[in-house]
Amino acid sequence: MSEVTRPVSDLGQDDRVLPFAVEPLDIRGRVARLGPALDAILSRHAYPAPVARLLGEAATLTALLGAALKLEGRFQLQTRGDGPVDMIVVDFDAPDRLRAFARFDAARIAALSPADGRGADLMGAGHLAFTIEQGGDFSRYQGVVPLTGQGLEAAAHEYFRQSEQIPTFVRLAVAQSVTAAGSVWRAGGLMIQFLPTSPERQRQADIDPGDAPPGAIMHEVPEDDAWTEAKALAATVEDHELVDPTLSSERLLYRLFHERGVKVFEARPIADLCRCSDERVRGMLRGFTPQERGEMVGDDGRIGVTCEFCSTKRVYDPAEFSASE
């Protein structure tokens, strides 16, 4: 990341991820602010409000994590659970493409009480998976953590504790605001990580194996004072600050860390762009047998394929695939 010098605006810049560092505390982090890109993703499917909020959190978390990729690579967040929202998929294609969708049971969502609209209630028990494909000679990596009734913030903390072993703090916020043009969705997220140069300062307590005998003394590591302070400062951020269009990410970071000094780097743009294409869909259809394609033919004698992410529908004549075989 390169340092840049620029005026600091009071107005937030939407669809951006801003990297930053608090060097006296050995902290690196990112702030994500999603506006029109997120609103397009959520409005396209007309999700019920609880589902839209949960998917907005997932998209924001994916933007925070995916922005670590440079010019190529792919980051995917996926959940599977037994709750009313049984699947979420969010893809980030470097350097800036974001797409997302959620699968849900409309009847179960409608039956929820206002108090049961949290992400933990919607996802239920299952798992959260992060998949990283950096491209080139790098191998594919996947980390999985169980969903046991917690929300995405808590699940992300568990992932970093177990898989990455990097002290990490995440806050996510999603809101629907009313404008002259109608209601729009906005989201914001803050992530900080403790990355001291000394590995000893980054050590964490061993994970409970779950089968320790009664009375066993668990391994404990005192939390570094710098990390304790950084978490306490980051935890003061309010949801409304993360989604406020009149508050820039730079001003927000100054509010949180001005006593220690915060340095920001070049922001990364985020765009609502799907990777689906006519060529990809045709290639997929060619991979099916003639019998399988025959079962896809609709009443109009054609094969219709709708992208789950961007809702684009493409229609094909089955004869064109038979002729090429």
C-alpha positions in Angstrom: 0.0 0.0 0.0 1.3 3.4 -0.9 0.9 6.6 1.1 -1.1 9.3 -0.4 -1.6 13.0 0.4 -5.1 14.4 -0.1 -7.6 16.7 1.5 -9.9 14.9 4.0 -13.6 15.4 3.2 -16.4 15.3 5.7 -18.6 13.4 3.2 -18.3 9.7 3.0 -17.2 8.0 -0.2 -19.5 5.0 -0.9 -18.4 1.7 -2.3 -14.9 2.0 -1.0 -12.6 0.1 1.3 -10.0 2.3 3.1 -6.9 0.5 4.5 -5.3 2.2 7.6 -2.7 1.6 10.2 -2.3 2.7 13.9 1.4 2.1 14.1 1.9 2.9 17.9 -0.6 0.0 18.6 0.8 -2.3 15.8 -2.7 -2.3 14.2 -3.6 -2.7 10.6 -7.2 -2.4 9.5 -9.8 -1.5 6.9 -13.1 0.5 6.8 -15.7 -0.5 4.3 -18.6 1.8 3.2 -21.1 0.3 0.8 -23.9 2.4 -0.8 -25.2 2.1 -4.4 -23.4 -1.2 -5.1 -25.1 -2.8 -2.1 -28.4 -1.2 -2.7 -28.4 -2.6 -6.3 -27.5 -6.1 -5.0 -30.3 -6.2 -2.3 -33.0 -4.4 -4.3 -32.5 -6.6 -7.3 -34.0 -9.5 -5.5 -36.4 -7.6 -3.3 -35.3 -9.5 -0.2 -37.4 -9.2 3.0 -35.7 -6.7 5.4 -34.2 -9.2 7.8 -32.7 -11.2 4.9 -31.4 -8.0 3.2 -29.7 -6.9 6.5 -28.0 -10.2 6.9 -26.8 -10.4 3.3 -25.6 -6.7 3.7 -23.5 -7.8 6.6 -22.1 -10.7 4.6 -21.3 -8.5 1.7 -19.5 -5.9 3.9 -17.5 -8.6 5.7 -16.5 -10.0 2.3 -15.4 -6.6 1.0 -13.3 -6.1 4.2 -11.5 -9.4 3.7 -11.4 -9.6 -0.1 -9.8 -6.2 -0.4 -6.6 -7.8 0.9 -6.2 -9.3 -2.5 -4.3 -7.3 -5.0 -4.8 -7.3 -8.8 -6.1 -10.9 -9.1 -7.7 -13.6 -7.1 -11.1 -14.5 -5.6 -12.5 -14.4 -2.1 -15.8 -16.2 -1.3 -17.9 -16.2 1.8 -20.5 -19.0 2.1 -22.8 -20.0 4.8 -25.0 -23.1 5.1 -27.4 -23.6 8.0 -30.7 -24.9 9.2 -32.3 -21.5 9.8 -34.7 -19.6 7.6 -31.7 -18.3 5.5 -30.2 -21.6 4.7 -27.5 -20.3 2.3 -25.5 -17.2 1.6 -22.9 -16.8 -1.1 -20.8 -13.6 -1.6 -18.0 -13.4 -4.2 -15.3 -10.8 -4.4 -13.2 -10.9 -7.6 -10.1 -8.8 -7.4 -9.6 -6.0 -7.8 -13.2 -4.7 -7.2 -16.1 -7.0 -8.2 -18.7 -7.9 -5.6 -21.8 -10.1 -6.1 -24.0 -11.8 -3.5 -27.2 -13.7 -3.0 -29.2 -15.4 -0.2 -31.5 -18.4 -0.3 -34.3 -18.3 2.2 -37.6 -19.8 3.2 -40.2 -17.1 2.7 -42.8 -18.7 5.0 -40.3 -19.0 7.9 -39.1 -15.4 7.4 -42.7 -14.2 7.5 -43.3 -16.1 10.7 -40.5 -14.4 12.6 -41.2 -12.0 15.3 -39.5 -8.6 15.3 -37.2 -9.8 18.0 -36.1 -12.8 16.0 -34.6 -11.0 13.0 -31.0 -11.2 14.0 -28.4 -13.0 11.9 -28.0 -15.7 14.5 -31.7 -16.5 14.3 -31.7 -16.4 10.5 -28.7 -18.7 9.9 -29.3 -21.2 12.6 -26.7 -24.0 13.1 -24.4 -24.9 10.2 -21.0 -23.6 9.0 -19.3 -20.5 7.6 -16.6 -21.0 5.0 -14.1 -18.6 3.6 -12.4 -19.6 0.3 -9.3 -17.8 -1.1 -8.0 -18.3 -4.6 -5.0 -15.9 -5.1 -4.3 -17.0 -8.7 -0.9 -17.8 -10.2 1.0 -20.5 -8.4 -0.8 -20.1 -5.1 -3.0 -23.0 -4.0 -6.6 -22.7 -3.0 -7.3 -22.2 0.7 -10.5 -22.7 2.6 -11.2 -22.1 6.3 -14.4 -23.3 7.9 -15.9 -22.5 11.3 -19.2 -23.8 12.8 -22.3 -21.7 13.1 -23.8 -22.4 16.5 -26.3 -19.6 16.9 -23.9 -16.7 16.6 -24.0 -13.9 14.1 -21.4 -13.1 11.4 -19.3 -10.8 13.6 -18.8 -13.5 16.2 -18.2 -16.2 13.5 -15.6 -14.0 11.9 -13.8 -13.6 15.2 -13.9 -17.4 15.7 -12.5 -18.0 12.2 -9.5 -15.7 12.8 -8.9 -17.2 16.2 -8.9 -20.8 15.0 -7.7 -20.6 11.4 -5.5 -17.5 11.0 -4.5 -17.1 14.7 -4.4 -13.3 14.2 -6.1 -11.2 16.9 -9.0 -9.6 15.0 -12.0 -7.4 15.8 -14.9 -6.8 13.4 -17.9 -4.6 13.5 -20.7 -4.6 10.9 -23.7 -2.4 10.4 -26.5 -2.3 7.8 -29.3 0.3 7.6 -32.1 1.3 5.2 -32.4 5.0 4.9 -35.1 7.2 3.3 -34.0 9.7 0.6 -35.9 11.9 -1.9 -35.6 9.1 -4.4 -36.9 6.4 -2.0 -35.4 4.0 0.5 -31.9 2.8 -0.1 -29.6 0.3 1.7 -26.3 1.2 3.2 -23.7 -0.7 5.1 -20.4 -0.2 6.8 -17.7 -2.3 8.5 -14.6 -1.9 10.5 -11.9 -4.5 10.9 -8.6 -4.2 12.9 -5.9 -6.8 13.3 -3.0 -7.0 15.7 0.2 -7.5 13.7 3.3 -6.8 15.9 6.7 -7.5 14.5 7.4 -9.8 17.4 5.6 -13.2 17.1 5.7 -13.6 20.8 3.4 -10.5 21.2 0.9 -12.1 18.9 0.6 -15.4 20.7 -2.9 -16.5 21.8 -4.1 -19.1 24.2 -4.5 -22.6 22.9 -7.9 -23.6 21.7 -9.9 -25.7 24.1 -9.7 -29.3 22.7 -13.1 -30.1 24.2 -12.0 -33.3 25.8 -9.7 -32.0 28.6 -10.1 -34.0 31.8 -11.8 -32.2 34.8 -9.5 -29.9 36.6 -7.0 -29.6 33.8 -5.2 -26.3 33.7 -5.7 -24.6 30.3 -2.9 -22.8 28.6 -3.3 -19.0 29.0 -1.5 -16.1 27.4 -2.0 -12.6 28.8 -3.5 -10.2 26.1 -1.0 -7.6 24.9 -1.7 -4.2 26.3 -1.6 -2.6 22.8 -4.3 -5.0 21.5 -6.4 -4.4 24.6 -6.3 -0.7 24.0 -7.0 -1.1 20.2 -10.0 -3.3 20.8 -11.4 -0.9 23.4 -11.1 2.1 21.0 -12.6 0.2 18.1 -15.5 -1.1 20.2 -16.7 2.5 20.7 -17.8 2.8 17.1 -21.5 3.1 16.7 -23.7 1.5 14.0 -24.9 4.9 12.8 -21.3 6.1 12.4 -20.6 3.2 10.0 -23.5 4.0 7.8 -23.6 7.8 8.0 -23.1 9.2 4.5 -22.1 12.6 6.0 -19.2 11.0 7.9 -16.1 10.1 5.9 -14.0 7.0 6.7 -11.1 9.3 7.5 -13.1 11.3 10.0 -14.4 8.1 11.6 -10.9 6.8 12.0 -9.8 10.1 13.5 -12.6 9.9 16.0 -11.5 6.4 17.1 -7.7 6.6 17.0 -6.7 10.3 17.1 -4.9 10.0 20.4 -2.5 7.4 19.0 -2.4 8.7 15.4 -3.8 6.9 12.4 -2.4 6.7 8.8 -4.6 5.9 5.9 -3.7 4.4 2.5 -5.2 4.5 -1.0 -8.8 3.4 -1.0 -10.0 0.4 -3.0 -13.2 0.8 -5.0 -16.1 -1.8 -4.9 -18.4 -2.4 -7.8 -21.6 -4.4 -8.2 -20.5 -6.6 -11.1 -21.3 -10.3 -11.8 -19.0 -12.7 -13.5 -21.8 -14.5 -15.4 -21.7 -14.2 -19.2 -23.3 -15.7 -22.2 -20.1 -17.7 -22.9 -20.0 -19.1 -19.4 -23.7 -20.2 -19.6 -23.3 -21.8 -23.0 -20.2 -23.7 -21.7 -22.2 -24.9 -18.7 -25.0 -26.2 -20.9 -22.6 -28.0 -23.2 -21.4 -29.9 -20.1 -24.8 -31.6 -19.7 -26.0 -34.6 -21.6 -28.7 -34.2 -24.3 -31.1 -36.0 -21.9 -30.3 -33.5 -19.1 -30.7 -30.6 -21.4 -34.0 -32.0 -22.7 -35.3 -31.9 -19.1 -34.5 -28.2 -18.9 -36.6 -27.3 -22.0 -39.6 -25.1 -21.0 -43.1 -24.9 -22.5 -41.8 -22.5 -25.1 -39.3 -25.1 -26.4 -36.3 -23.2 -25.1 -33.9 -23.4 -22.2 -34.0 -20.5 -19.8 -31.1 -19.8 -17.4 -31.4 -17.1 -14.7 -28.2 -16.1 -12.7 -28.9 -16.4 -9.0 -26.6 -13.4 -8.4 -27.6 -10.7 -10.9 -31.0 -12.2 -12.0 -30.0 -11.9 -15.6 -32.1 -14.4 -17.7 -30.7 -15.9 -20.8 -32.7 -18.1 -23.2 -31.3 -20.6 -25.6 -32.5 -22.9 -28.4 -31.6 -26.5 -27.4 -30.9 -27.3 -31.1 -27.7 -25.3 -31.1 -26.1 -27.6 -28.6 -27.2 -30.8 -30.3 -25.8 -29.5 -33.6 -22.4 -29.0 -32.0 -22.1 -32.5 -30.7 
